Amino acid sequence: MIQCKDFAPRITERGPFGGPADYESFSEVVSAANQWIESSRMQVINVETVILPDRIEDTSDDVYGVTTSNAFHPVMISQGLTINCFQCVRVWYRE
């Protein structure tokens, strides 16, 4: 069965009101994906960079950020609303 796993920048520092203030760099995201690949027993099919909206389902304790590293904020416009996005790594694999 083919599956995928996303790796997004984690929040590294909280702001004055508990919101995110700083995030991991993209190279740290790539490093986390590499570590996961090395420690897993699966066949990697593809690795890609994707832009995702500011929420990823199935993540715990609100550790993923809403912006990419280096203060770059890609934005999508959906039905007149601005949605912040961030860059992540997606690994496609077969167990």
Number of C-alpha atoms within 10 A of each C-alpha: 5 10 11 13 12 18 22 29 26 22 18 14 13 12 9 8 7 8 12 19 13 19 23 19 17 19 11 16 20 18 13 16 20 12 11 14 15 10 8 10 11 12 12 16 12 10 15 10 13 14 18 21 16 15 15 15 5 6 10 8 6 12 14 21 25 24 28 23 20 11 10 11 15 16 17 15 9 8 6 7 9 10 16 18 21 22 24 21 21 19 20 17 18 12 10
